[in-house]
């Protein structure tokens, strides 16, 4: 970032502090001006001031890996302001991991994250709580295509504990009910392992991160849920934002702030479990309810005979023509 003459004598930490103050004041001013003019309507229950402060505090603690200097001292302040502005317009929270800011060159770019996609699908797409299951080699999994709607309908998923092996994942499926129409057939997305791996390959770590390696099943679930949420997000329009998230007192959807906590992964030490219990559990598969996605123990009569994302790289920003400025050129 090109420093002005009066910044040349400042330390990177001082530059970062100065940029932080300038960015916060600029974004707050623009948001207030556009909101008063009726140009934007922030999501209801979303406190832009708090989220801006929390996001800038988090950014203040980040350092650039290449220079080991504060991130706010090495990127263009205008790119930070643009990312924060997008965060507020969408009602996202950097502190709750609904979005991320990715450094690309000397710019910081906004990236929607897993929990953010779910929040948008719920807010503007009428989605209910998503659920997902992994399909392992040996599972009894069947689905049909509803010829009336063209949608997938999972009719059977029986899974035995002995099939659960991250090296034997063959796919995953997600189910999202419609919050405003619970009797409607839930939307279902099914992905093969090849599709999941190709999606991971688009990320910065190409599916080689610790999370992908150690918790492959959880990452597969997140990937298929993310794809399922896209339908709800892309099929919505701006009217949803204005109808349900204005500054008036009419809470038409009775929406409540969501708790965007990371998925809890329970790790079981099989060495500490008696062998007979493991063998007993392996002989008792579970059935996944195709309406709710929840697991229950399968009846004995149903036992089969004889009884497996980094944020995507953001495209390089377009170069501005000489003399042209952006909304947040500081």
LOBA-979292 format. One record per residue: residue in three letters; x, y, z of N, C-alpha, C, O in turn. Coordinates in steps of 0.001 Angstrom, whole numbers, padded with zeros to 6 digits, always signed. Each point is the difference from the previous one (the first is absolute). Example, Ala and Ser with C-alpha at 12.3 -4.5 7.8 and 13.67 -1.06 7.14 Angstrom:
BEGIN
ALA+013190-005690+007800-000890+001190+000000+000900+001200+000000+001036-000019+000665 SER-001386+001069-001385+000820+001190+000060-000770+001090+000730+000509+001108+000169 
//
This chain:
BEGIN
UNK+000848-001195+000000-000848+001195+000000+000879+001238+000000+000961+000103+000762 UNK-001302+000810-001611+000781+001237-000102-000355+000909+001158-001151+000416+000139 UNK+002131-000107+000693-000222+000896+001130+000163+001446-000439+000804+000304-000880 UNK-001571+000581+001497+000151+001416-000261+001234+000488+000748+000519-000702+000868 UNK-000042+001913-001202+001233+000516+000587-000054+000070+001521+000994-000273+000672 UNK-002160+000641-000126-000091+000139+001450-000110-001337+000699-000008-000046+001230 UNK-000079-001066-001992-000057-001317+000590+001343-000711-000061+000191-001028+000649 UNK+000752+001577-001437+001277-000676-000178+000737-000193+001306+000721-000984+000159 UNK-000887+001916+000793+000725-000086+001262-000726-000862+001026+000533-000259+001079 UNK-001734-000183-001402-000777-000794+000946+000426-001464-000037+000438-000501-001036 UNK-000568-000176+002166+000272-001429+000050-001187-000740-000608-001087+000572-000092 UNK+001261-001824-000327-001129-000770-000547-001183-000060+000965-001154+000049-000426 UNK+001439-000153+001716-001073-000053+000991-000779+001320+000043-001223+000001+000141 UNK+001938+001115-000263-000660+001310+000000-000828+000206-001265-001089+000571+000046 UNK+001621-001045-001182-000748+000079-001260-001279-000813+000101-001062+000440-000442 UNK+001169-001647+001034-001166-000865+000151-001063+000661+000872-001187-000053-000321 UNK+001606+000674+001419-000941+000673+000899-000684+001173-000695-001206+000203+000142 UNK+001989+000562-000892-000561+001148-000715-000992-000456-001060-001071+000587-000148 UNK+001429-001636-000589-000901-000526-001025-001280-000555+000619-001088+000187-000545 UNK+001218-000863+001676-001173-000566+000684-000993+001100+000350-001195-000139-000259 UNK+001672+001212+000835-000883+001101+000394-000655+000648-001216-001187+000327+000023 UNK+001976-000143-001093-000519+000634-001207-001054-000884-000673-001029+000492-000464 UNK+001296-001800+000418-000926-000939-000645-001316-000072+000759-001071+000037-000606 UNK+001146-000142+001932-001220-000105+000803-000870+001241-000155-001218-000105-000148 UNK+001834+001261+000182-000755+001243-000147-000630+000099-001383-001142+000437-000139 UNK+001896-000847-000892-000478+000099-001372-001176-000932-000260-001011+000413-000569 UNK+001144-001680+000987-001067-000978-000243-001256+000364+000783-001108-000082-000531 UNK+001275+000485+001792-001149+000388+000820-000748+001177-000633-001230+000016-000039 UNK+001981+000959-000450-000609+001176-000620-000770-000388-001255-001123+000461-000208 UNK+001724-001313-000636-000676-000406-001238-001257-000806+000290-001030+000206-000643 UNK+001101-001122+001604-001167-000815+000349-001142+000872+000510-001146-000172-000416 UNK+001448+001092+001301-001034+000881+000553-000633+000856-001087-001217+000178-000036 UNK+002056+000349-000847-000511+000870-001066-000911-000768-000945-001068+000489-000367 UNK+001488-001705-000033-000804-000788-000933-001272-000526+000651-001037-000110-000654 UNK+001114-000211+001932-001187-000495+000693-001039+001106+000140-001190-000237-000210 UNK+001632+001451+000564-000925+001121+000134-000616+000392-001336-001137+000468-000055 UNK+001894-000662-001020-000494+000335-001332-000882-001103-000584-000543+000149-001094 UNK+000402-001258+001830-000819-001101-000483+000703-000869-001016-000640-000797-000686 UNK+001950+000938+000580+000741-000785-000989+000286-001409+000434+000224-000869-000844 UNK-000223+000607+002164+000234-001344+000505-000903-000263+001193-000492+000930+000639 UNK+000279-002210-000348-000728-000400+001194+000778-001141+000626+000042-001100-000551 UNK+000576+001351+001697+000804-001021+000651-000900-001072+000613-001135+000291+000376 UNK+001628-001528-000271-000795-001073+000604-000458+000357+001402+000723+000633+000769 UNK-001931-001050-000456-000546+000289+001318+000813-000739+001053+000493-001099-000255 UNK-000349+001686+001424+000776-000519+001129+001504+000051-000265+000786-000511+000799 UNK-000382+001116-001902+001425+000070-000322+000531+001356+000424-000459+001035-000484 UNK+001423-001042+001386+000592+001237+000493+001289+000256-000772+001054-000538+000339 UNK-001148+001358-001373+001148+000253-000874+001171+000611+000767+001155-000334-000263 UNK-001449+001224+001208+001061+000641+000763+000814-001003+000796+001230+000041+000004 UNK-001937-000950+000674+000695-001027+000782+000829-000918-000893+001143-000325+000321 UNK-001729-000090-001446+000701-000932-000888+001212+000662-000647+001030-000644-000201 UNK-001152+001921-000122+001153+000727-000551+001137+000064+001024+001164-000236-000323 UNK-001530+000559+001553+001015+000099+001050+000682-001347+000244+001225-000069+000107 UNK-002016-000993-000021+000555-001334+000230+000877-000440-001164+001063-000588+000200 UNK-001521+000880-001432+000775-000394-001177+001339+000724-000047+001028-000609-000296 UNK-001038+001906+000588+001243+000766-000031+000944-000401+001127+001220+000045-000164 UNK-001781-000437+001309+000850-000495+001082+000696-001286-000417+001182-000206+000280 UNK-001940-000661-000957+000585-001261-000466+001051+000262-001076+001064-000618+000000 UNK-001367+001535-000915+000963+000328-001048+001252+000646+000585+001098-000168-000531 UNK-001268+000908+001629+001146+000661+000628+001001-000999+000556+001181+000311+000153 UNK-001659-001511+000148+000872-001024+000564+000612-000908-001064+000829-000857+000307 UNK-001240+001050-001552+000516-000833-001083+001290+000586-000561+000160+001218-000079 UNK+000758-002102-000310+001254+000437-000609+000146-000616-001385-000516-001084-000273 UNK+001219+001785-000582+000275-000490-001348+001111-001047+000080+001076+000279+000529 UNK-001327-001469-001045+000975-001085+000092+001304+000337-000720+001074-000410+000439 UNK-001161+001145-001528+001192+000295-000794+000915+001003+000688+001222-000128-000074 UNK-001800+001129+000747+000813+001070+000596+000000-000014+001520+000810+000674+000636 UNK-001733-001454-000053-000168-000052+001454-000372+001365+000576+000299+000299+001156 UNK-000950+000520-001969-000472+001314+000436-001523-000041+000141-000647-000867-000588 UNK+000069+001786+001352-001459+000035+000148-000680+000049-001359+000408+000753-000883 UNK-001443-001557+000724-000677-000098-001293-000562+001352-000438-000027+000300-001193 UNK-000419+000515+002149-000585+001296-000335+001044+001022-000450-000349+001096-000439 UNK+001626-001456+000549+001051+000928-000442+000518-000347-001390+000761+000769-000586 UNK-001170-001934+000047+000557-000431-001290-001043-000141-001105+000357-000230-001155 UNK-001632+000364+001489-001041-000087-001025-000627+001376-000217+000087+000881+000855 UNK-000714-000719-002009-000660+001264-000315-001183+000226+000948-000873-000862+000089 UNK+000820+001983+000614-001124+000271+000899-001351-000062-000717-000995-000407+000599 UNK+000949+000803-001862-001264-000022-000749-000526-001417-000148-001213-000210+000010 UNK+002115-000778-000150-000447-001389-000150-000570-000526+001311-000933-000804-000006 UNK+001488+001251+001127-000531-000394+001304-001379+000610+000190-000918-000665+000480 UNK+000772+001914-000852-001287+000682+000128-001064-000668-000858-001137-000167+000441 UNK+001493-000217-001661-000945-000677-000879-000432-001338+000584-001180-000348-000052 UNK+002126-000405+000606-000327-001297+000593-000912+000163+001208-000952-000761+000167 UNK+001238+001745+000670-000839+000254+001166-001397+000443-000413-000989-000371+000631 UNK+000915+001161-001687-001292+000464-000495-000838-001181-000482-001190-000085+000303 UNK+001810-000825-001053-000717-001191-000472-000448-000857+001184-001107-000538-000001 UNK+001961+000416+000995-000341-000765+001193-001265+000537+000652-000879-000771+000385 UNK+000786+002086-000261-001156+000618+000649-001259-000117-000850-001078-000276+000528 UNK+001200+000482-001833-001163-000079-000882-000636-001379+000067-001225-000123-000009 UNK+002060-000922+000076-000499-001374+000049-000336-000445+001418-000556-001080+000198 UNK+000891+001909+000787-000290-000364+001376+000891-001106+000516-000435-000814+000815 UNK+001676+000767-001273+000928-001045+000409+000855+000456+001181+000077+001188+000314 UNK+000555-002155+000324+000851+000280+001150+001349-000669-000198+000086-001223-000115 UNK+000969+002031+000075+001352-000541-000118+000385-000720+001286+000676-001027-000047 UNK-001098+001552+001195+000366-000593+001286-000653-001361+000202+000530-000834+000735 UNK-001683+000595-001381-000677-001293+000129+000275-000919-001186-000698-000992-000211 UNK+001726+001341-000558+000480-000845-001098-001032-000206-001107+000016-001019-000691 UNK-000928+002010+000524-000946-000084-001109+000635+000474-001302-000505-000279-001088 UNK+001607+000991+001213+000719+000483-001168+001477+000085+000343+000393-000145+001158 UNK+000418+000380-002177+001440+000144+000212+000511+001082-000936-000592+000261-001047 UNK+001684+000358+001431+000662+000988-000853+001319-000617-000455+000866-000297+000822 UNK-000717+000109-002111+001156-000689-000561+000916+001010-000695-000449+000774-000845 UNK+001723-000788+001203+000979+000897-000618+000368-000528-001383+000388-001159-000153 UNK-000515+002019-000843+000357-000349-001372+000808+001164-000556-000546+001053-000330 UNK+001845-001260+000235+000856+001120-000393+000029+001029+001114+000325-000322+001143 UNK-000665+001556-001475-000033+001037+001039-001433+000384+000364-000258+001089+000512 UNK-000668-002008-000788-001403+000260+000294-000564-001076+000924+000501-001123+000048 UNK-001544+001484+000678-000710-000928+000869-001376-000232-000625-000732+000950-000279 UNK+000391-002218+000064-001241-000330-000696-000969-000738+000913+000406-000827+000817 UNK-001688+001133-000963-001065-000636+000781-000275-001397-000535-000107-000195-001211 UNK-000009-000781+002115-000299-001377-000385-001083-000553+000927+000180-000036+001217 UNK-001308-000396-001797-001071-000594+000790+000435-001386+000471+000589-000756-000771 UNK-000874+000415+002036+000392-001273+000572-001211-000902+000219-001139+000389-000259 UNK+001407-001595+000739-001031-001031+000185-001185+000492+000824-001143-000097-000447 UNK+001398+000624+001644-001094+000463+000856-000714+001202-000617-001188+000210+000242 UNK+001900+000566-001026-000616+001133-000670-000989-000440-001068-001061+000604-000153 UNK+001403-001652-000584-000919-000514-001027-001294-000494+000638-001091+000239-000519 UNK+001224-000927+001645-001199-000485+000682-000856+001171+000471-001223-000027-000135 UNK+001867+001053+000687-000738+001175+000482-000751+000684-001140-001156+000389+000169 UNK+001801-000238-001328-000659+000636-001143-001149-000854-000516-001055+000524-000358 UNK+001256-001843+000319-001066-000892-000472-001224+000096+000901-001133-000071-000474 UNK+001365+000233+001777-001111+000125+000938-000669+001360-000103-001227+000091-000020 UNK+002027+000964-000045-000549+001351+000021-000765+000363-001254-001105+000537+000071 UNK+001685-000828-001208-000571+000481-001253-000546-001095-000907-000621+000295-001021 UNK+000848-001564+001387-000470-001091-000844-001069-000852+000630-000514-000914-000645 UNK+000158+001187+001906-001044-000776+000664+000436-001406+000369-000843-000883+000161 UNK+002147+000655-000023+000500-001331+000325-000146-000294+001484+000065+000897+000840 UNK-000265-002184-000536-000016-000450+001374+001394-000452+000399+000979+000331-000669 UNK-000883-001087+001758+001296-000470+000484+000517-001138-000879-000666-001028-000128 UNK+001845+001195-000481+000527-001051-000879+000584-001162+000786+000501+000174+001111 UNK-000574-001368-001704+000620-001187+000576+000719-000736-001121-000377+000095-001168 UNK+001404-000822+001538+000762-000727-001019+000486-001326+000556+000185-000153+001207 UNK+000018-000798-002100+000529-001306+000358+001041-000416-001030-000093+000354-001175 UNK+001082-001107+001632+001026-000538-000890-000411-001403-000440-000566-000763+000784 UNK+000847+000438-002012-000290-001333-000543+001312-000767-000091+000940+000442-000660 UNK-000880-001602+001331+001211-000821-000012-000207-001230-000876-001129-000431-000236 UNK+002220-000115-000230-000038-001240-000759-000629-001086+000873+000465-000247+001113 UNK-001497-000387-001604-000713-001013+000770-001330+000483+000532-000827-000815+000406 UNK+000592+002130-000396-001301+000528+000424-001081-000385-001002+000267-000161-001191 UNK-001486+000017+001689-001158-000169-000886-000591+001388-000225-000681+000545+000869 UNK+000944+000009-002020-000449+001363-000286-000749+000013-001323+000502-000476-001018 UNK-001710+001028+001048-000819+000076-001204-000714+001347-000060-000434+000527+001025 UNK+000318+000016-002211-000811+001206-000190-000640-000055-001373+000465-000707-000895 UNK-001539+001464+000745-000703+000068-001280-000077+001451-000448+000232+000920+000784 UNK-000554-000735-002029-000265+001342-000529-001504+000166-000122-000651-000738-000740 UNK+000102+001692+001454-001430+000278-000091-000277+000592-001373+000421+001120-000290 UNK-001124-001859-000553-000240+000462-001381-000919+001211-000064-000055+000685-001021 UNK-000669-000418+002108-000896+001163+000015+000762+001290+000285-000377+001068-000481 UNK+001452-001171+001267+000750+001193+000388+001438+000001-000508+000629+001055-000080 UNK-000107-002224-000263+001397-000107-000411+000949-000032+001183+001217+000008-000184 UNK-001761-000046+001411+000823-000012+001198+000351-001422+000428-000722-000951-000301 UNK+001830+000828+000999+000412-001293+000543-000762-000278+001293-000283+000911+000778 UNK-000042-002178-000563-000672-000437+001229+000722-001245+000496-000021-001041-000656 UNK+000661+001153+001821+000693-001147+000574-001044-000933+000610-000786+000416+000852 UNK+000781-001664-001284-000985-000971+000468+000578-000985+000998-000754-000646+000729 UNK+002089+000510-000676+000591-000966+000909+001464+000326+000256+000760+000278-000928 UNK-000377-000315+002194+001415+000091+000363+000207-000782+001284-000314+000477+001090 UNK+000842-001674-001228+000308-000854+001142+001512-000088+000094+000679-000309-000979 UNK-000158+000583+002171+001447+000076+000179+000419-000831+001199-000605+000086+001069 UNK+001639-000890-001251+000532-000801+001086+001271+000661+000534+000757+000599-000765 UNK-000523-000705+002063+001161+000619+000607+001293-000519-000616+000985+000732-000093 UNK-000985-001989-000326+001223-000574-000572+000336+000606-001358+001118-000162-000488 UNK-002081+000865-000134+000262+000644-001287+000682+001359+000151+000603+000516-000942 UNK-000711+000056+002149+000504+001362+000192+001520+000014-000027+000665-000452+000932 UNK-000138+000982-002023+001443+000046-000225+000272+001142-000972-000505-000009-001122 UNK+001294+000988+001540+000251+001161-000853+000664-000348-001321-000045+000789-000943 UNK+000662-001966+000865+000629-000419-001259-000999-000679-000924+000332-000354-001131 UNK-001579+000170+001623-001007-000695-000794-001239+000853-000249-001088-000526-000238 UNK+001257+001845+000295-001115+000902-000306-000268-000035-001504+000924+000134-000803 UNK-002174-000313+000432-000361-000023-001424-000865+001198-000393-000236+000237-001185 UNK-000239+000521+002185-000821+001164-000309-000615+000590+001255+000336-000404+001113 UNK-001232+001356-001292-000703+000636+001119-001293+000595-000520-000126+000307-001186 UNK-000832-000148+002086-001260+000632-000399-000473+000952+001082+000269-000200+001185 UNK-000975+001234-001606-000509+001014+000928-001494+000189-000222-000512-000142-001110 UNK-000162+000465+002196-001445+000233-000031-000279+001348+000631+000465+000282+001104 UNK-001227+000559-001806-000384+001308+000536-001512+000152-000107-000536+000064-001106 UNK-000163-000003+002247-001445+000220-000046-000322+001449-000337+000866+000872+000074 UNK-002110-000625-000443-000453+001365-000271-000648+000544+001262-001037-000506+000431 UNK+001631+001524+000165-000472+000528+001285-001429+000520-000089-000768-000137+000953 UNK+000405+000729-002082-001336+000579-000140-001029-001003-000511-001176+000340-000133 UNK+001602-001579-000158-000917-001029-000497+000511-001371+000444+000529-000756-000814 UNK-000686+000433+002106+000543-001249+000539-000554-001264-000640+000634-001053+000067 UNK-001816+001143-000691-000592-001183-000634+000559-000251-001401-000244-001048-000599 UNK+000983+002008+000097+000582-000150-001337+001173-000966+000042+000745-000044+000980 UNK-000582-000738-002058+001109-000939-000076+001322+000748+000141+000260+000914-000782 UNK+000586-001271+001755+001272+000715+000211+000878-000056-001244-000088-000934-000796 UNK+000924+001936+000644+000948-000001-001109+001171-000900+000357+000518+000062+001115 UNK-000098-000898-002058+001087-000949+000227+001092+000201-001046-000274+000130-001193 UNK+001512-000107+001668+001163+000055-000890+000861-001230+000274+000255-000344+001155 UNK+000188-000312-002218+000855-001176+000114+001280+000259-000784-000049+000458-001141 UNK+001196-000752+001756+001281+000187-000667+000826-001276+000098+000030-000646+001048 UNK+000636+000287-002130+000914-001127+000017+001329+000448+000603+000249+001197+000143 UNK+000591-002149+000204+001308+000342+000543+000814+000803-001010+000714+000929+000376 UNK-000819-001283-001658+000741+000726-001025-000425+001458-000044+000843+000886-000142 UNK-002142-000625+000261-000486+001380+000004+000508+000759+001230+000368+001171-000092 UNK-000354-001843+001230+000487+000630+001232+001478+000349-000117+000415+001098+000373 UNK+000375-002030-000890+001437+000241-000133+000288+001125-000985+000914+000795+000216 UNK-001691-000724-001302+000195+001084-000970-000363+001344+000609+000619+001016-000315 UNK-001627-001008+001194-000358+001243+000699+001128+000413+000943+000346+001179+000077 UNK+000221-002132+000629+001106+000303+000903+001220+000501-000761+000742+000852+000487 UNK-000545-001385-001673+001174+000382-000790-000034+001461-000426+001023+000561-000391 UNK-002213+000062+000467-000122+001416-000346+000486+000894+001133+000233+001192-000201 UNK-000079-001771+001398+000399+000788+001155+001500+000220+000060+000770-000590-000758 UNK-000376+001460+001684+001405+000361+000128+000865-001181+000417+001158-000096-000405 UNK-001723-000822+001228+000789-001145+000469-000202-001239-000859+000629-001032+000235 UNK-001516+001131-001241-000276-001122-000911-000413-001260+000765+000329-001114-000408 UNK-001042+001293+001505-000488-001144+000761+001067-000705+000809-000199-001137+000427 UNK+001339+001796-000206+001108-000629+000726+000186+000585+001398+001004-000285+000653 UNK-001938+001088-000187+000147+000613+001323-000179-001053+001085-000439-001119-000267 UNK+000783+001493+001489-000163-000920+001115-001443-000411+000197-000283-001155+000319 UNK-000638+002099-000509-001418-000307+000163-000464-001016-001042-000729-000937+000323 UNK+001155+001124-001576-000389-000933-001054+000580-001390+000249-000644-001009-000286 UNK+001857+000964+000817+000670-001279+000218-000519-000728+001236-000234-001208-000038 UNK+000056+001946+001133-000381-000629+001264-001500-000154+000189-000446-000924+000679 UNK-000336+001816-001271-001455-000047+000147-000659+000024-001376-000840+000850-000295 UNK+001243-001798-000530-000482-000043-001381-001514-000065-000073-000613+000650-000846 UNK+000006-001432+001730-001448-000159-000042-000721+001310+000297-001019+000300-000623 UNK+001544+000493+001579-000637+001266+000322+000169+001015-001126-000916+000774-000278 UNK+002068-000771-000364+000228+000918-001117-000868-000371-001192-000467+000876-000727 UNK+000247-002181+000522-000881-000438-001092-001426+000477+000247-000689+000423-000928 UNK+000245-000495+002198-001342+000487+000335-000129+001495-000277-000996+000455-000562 UNK+002020+000304+000967-000041+001445-000218-000049+000334-001482-000674+000946-000407 UNK+001391-001726-000401+000037+000274-001438-001356-000220-000641-000447+000821-000802 UNK-000214-001920+001144-001295-000291-000622-001076+000958+000522-000917+000359-000738 UNK+001023+000062+002018-000944+000994+000528+000206+001335-000712-000965+000680-000350 UNK+002237-000309+000138+000286+001248-000696-000604+000038-001385-000539+001022-000423 UNK+000630-002144-000289-000595-000041-001343-001513+000080+000079-000624+000685-000810 UNK+000024-001372+001768-001455+000026+000136-000496+001408+000322-001060+000413-000471 UNK+001829+000320+001274-000408+001364+000374-000008+000941-001198-000746+000979-000009 UNK+001557-001259-000993+000090+000880-001164-001353+000188-000667-000318+001099-000456 UNK-000486-002162+000393-001317+000113-000638-000860+001029+000714-000656+000822-000640 UNK+000660-000871+001978-000825+000928+000775+000514+001431-000115-000784+000948-000035 UNK+002104-000800-000022+000583+001339-000083-000231+000619-001373-000446+001142-000108 UNK+000753-001903-000940-000100+000541-001358-001434+000145-000483-000270+000784-000909 UNK-000662-001539+001513-001394+000117-000424-000729+001122+000715-001136+000324-000348 UNK+001785+000282+001359-000623+001125+000695+000289+001281-000769+000804+000008-000932 UNK-001462+001066+001327+000269+001288-000632+000100+001076+001076-000184-000270+001187 UNK+000475+001479-001618+000204+001089+000963-001247+000325+000803+000089+000612+001065 UNK-001266-001021-001570-001228+000335+000720-000029-000670+001359-000588+000529+000943 UNK+001219-001690-000834+000038-000674+001292+000707+000841+001030-000422+000055+001155 UNK+001494+000602-001557+000762+000824+000925-000837+001183+000468+000028+000346+001181 UNK-000763+000271-002078-000758+001192+000362-001286-000348+000731-000457+000764+000850 UNK-000135-001917-001173-001267-000364+000627+000175-000414+001447-000811+000348+000859 UNK+001873-001092-000592+000157-000571+001325+001068+000677+000848+000064-000228+001208 UNK+000769+001052-001819+001095+000584+000765+000078+001505-000205+000986+000518-000525 UNK-002029+000168+000943-000016+001450-000042+000136+000517+001423+000091-000781+000947 UNK-000077+002085-000803+000177+000581+001323-001317+000240+000718-000018+000640+001051 UNK-001091-001142-001600-001269+000219+000690-000168-001036+001109+000899-000804+000245 UNK-002040+000827+000418-000227-000880+001139-000742-001277-000370-000339-000795+000876 UNK+000086+000592-002155-000739-001180-000431+000940-001175-000240+000695-000047-001015 UNK-000674-000879+001930+000848-001187-000133-000835-001085-000665-000502-000904+000668 UNK+000354+000996-001995-000900-000879-000723+000381-001466+000083-000861-000879-000032 UNK+002163+000621+000139+000435-001392+000000+000344-000514+001398+000374-001163+000151 UNK-000493+002001+000860+000378-000380+001357+001393-000609+000012+000266-000988+000684 UNK+000614+001610-001464+001354-000527-000136+000802+000263+001261-000146+001043+000637 UNK+000987-001992-000285+000859+000152+001170+001454-000120-000434+000312-000735-000936 UNK+000582+001457+001617+001419-000120-000355+000441-001444+000152-000323-000654+000991 UNK+001058+000159-001968+000436-001388+000014+001310-000143+000766+000825+000913+000028 UNK-000658-002045+000573+001261-000297+000667+000890-000713-001000-000222-001171-000311 UNK+001210+001858-000184+000865-000558-001028+001239-000628+000635+001124+000439-000241 UNK-001346-001467+001050+001126-000666+000636+000555-001060-000941-000762-000607-000753 UNK+002075+000370+000776+000582-001035-000842-000592-001358+000346-000380-000246+001145 UNK+000302-000636-002143-000495-001346+000241+000847-000696+001056+001227+000093-000018 UNK-001886-000787+000933+000721-000730+001030+000338-001393-000514-000885-000737-000436 UNK+002145+000382+000486+000443-001308-000448+000386-000818+001220+000889+000387+000759 UNK-001556-001514-000572+000276-000861+001138+001009-001047-000422-000248-000769-000928 UNK+001387+000734+001605+001046-000965-000306-000064-001125+001023+000070+000249+001203 UNK-000202-001476-001670-000094-001158+000874+001295-000789-000059+000467-000345-001085 UNK+000123+000054+002246+001205-000814+000076-000428-001463+000041-000364-000520+001054 UNK+000411-000142-002216-000459-001380-000076+000858-000936+000842-000464-001066+000405 UNK+001716+001454-000135+000868-000853+000815-000504-000098+001431+000320-000946+000720 UNK-001120+001945-000311-000510+000020+001364-001365-000669+000118-000554-000086+001097 UNK+000004-000390-002219-001313-000633-000008+000175-001513-000078+000763-000483-000837 UNK-001450-000275+001688+000118-001450-000046-000308-000553-001381-000926+000470-000661 UNK+001690-001461+000216-000172-000571-001335-001404-000514-000217-000558+000165-001085 UNK-000035-000796+002111-001333-000568-000178-001037+001075-000294-000965-000249-000723 UNK+001161+001462+001288-000953+001083-000272+000126+000500-001428-001000+000343-000632 UNK+002231-000299+000118+000203+000430-001381-000646-000996-000952-000676+000385-000954 UNK+000891-001673+001223-000576-001034-000858-001516+000031+000057-000670-000188-001016 UNK+000127+000426+002215-001448+000068+000148-000577+001183-000772-001041-000117-000646 UNK+001730+001265+000718-000478+001195-000709+000080-000198-001497-000867+000475-000735 UNK+001904-001177+000264+000165-000229-001435-001104-000854-000571-000314+000086-001187 UNK-000279-000914+002036-001062-000884-000466-001365+000657+000050-000993-000604-000405 UNK+000928+001841+000900-001272+000703+000123+000056+001298-000792+000409+001031+000534 UNK-000815-001065-001801+000059+001204-000836-001030+001026+000422-000899-000274+000795 UNK+001054+001459-001349-000973+001060+000244-000725+000314-001292+000526-000213-001092 UNK-001731+000718+001229-000796+000414-001154-000118+001511+000032-000309+000578+001042 UNK+000554+000071-002183-000122+001449-000092-001394+000332-000499-000399-000432-001081 UNK-000345+001203+001873-001357+000406-000371+000086+000898-001222+000599+001073+000063 UNK-001190-001496-001173+000108+000765-001245-000845+001264+000018+000107+000819-000913 UNK-000948-000640+001933-000784+001227+000110+000728+001055+000824-000097+001194-000285 UNK+000832-001640+001317+000650+000946+000904+001511-000056-000035+000663+000938+000441 UNK-000097-002037-000966+001446-000143-000031+000568-000479+001311+001220-000062+000152 UNK-002086-000287+000824+000470-000444+001294+000236-001502+000024-000618-000750-000755 UNK+001530+000313+001642+000371-001407+000091-000759-000694+001120-000193+000568+001075 UNK-000248-001831-001341-000609-000841+001021+000501-001412-000197+000477-000351-001080 UNK-000581-000462+002119+000443-001385-000113-000934-000770-000914-001218+000169+000056 UNK+001795-001021-000904-000808-000781-000940-000608-001191+000721+000649-000591+000863 UNK-001907+000216-001205-000607-001191+000582+000821-001227-000372+000625-000042-001060 UNK-000630-000956+001940+000786-001199-000252-000416-000672-001293+000850-000527-000717 UNK-002150+000532+000398-000489-000661-001212+000516+000649-001263-000015-000619-001064 UNK+000485+001889+001164+000448+000730-001174+001490-000138-000251+000525+000606-000934 UNK+000176-001399+001757+001429-000152-000176+000299-000703-001311-000660-000988-000323 UNK+001639+001465-000447+000347-000667-001243+000630-001355+000286+000629-000190+001041 UNK-000797-000747-001959+000554-001327+000178+001515+000050-000020+000602+000721-000795 UNK+000007-001499+001685+001450-000100-000001+000701+001209+000540+001101+000509-000212 UNK-002105-000230+000970+000748+001117+000494+001288-000618+000483+000878+000708+000493 UNK+003451+013397-005499+001194+001028-000056-000062+000802-000484+000950+000782-000024 UNK+002688+016290-000184+000181+000527-000653+000938+001375+000507-000460+000723+000884 UNK+001507-000488-001369+000858+001226+000048-000644+001049-000819-000443-000092-001144 UNK+000465+000862+001749-000717+000904-000887+000554-000051-001404+001214-000033-000202 UNK-002126+000025-000780+000448-000037-001386+000805+001246-000320-000316+001084+000489 UNK+001369-001228-001315+000790+001182-000370-000886+001031-000665-000808-000330-000867 UNK+000957+001553+001266-000805+001077-000575+000699+000531-001234+001214+000206-000004 UNK-001993+000013-001043+000589+000483-001243+000688+001336+000214-000426+000816+000818 UNK+001487-000614-001563+000750+001251+000131-000885+001180-000331-000732-000045-000989 UNK+000776+001109+001790-000859+001162-000249+000333+000662-001330+001150+000039-000438 UNK-002208+000481-000186+000211+000681-001269+000789+001285+000214-000194+000709+000987 UNK+001082-000424-001926+000797+001213+000096-000848+001201-000395-000712-000031-001004 UNK+000797+001096+001809-000775+001201-000298+000695+000823-001068+001226+000049-000096 UNK-002055+000586-000692+000550+000891-001002+000491+001274+000689-000572+000420+001006 UNK+001602+000179-001530+000520+001235+000605-001104+001031+000195-000785+000275-000908 UNK+000743+000283+002101-000961+001051+000268-001309-000488+000578-000800+000802+000482 UNK+000553-002170-000524-001246-000533+000512+000186-000466+001425+001040-000562+000341 UNK-002031+000788+000492+000097-000399+001397-001184-000862+000361-001044+000038-000652 UNK+001223-000818+001706-001077-000852+000470-000773+000664+001115+000304+001120+000408 UNK-001335-001848+000092-000850+000562+001040+000765+000281+001266-000295+000960+000712 UNK+001305-001814-000418+000732+000143+001241+001464+000354-000207+000841-000393+000809 UNK-000517+001112-001852+001374+000472-000157+000290+000992+001121-000652+001039+000105 UNK+001633-001368+000729+000276+000842+001165+001278+000813-000219+000398+000771+000874 
//
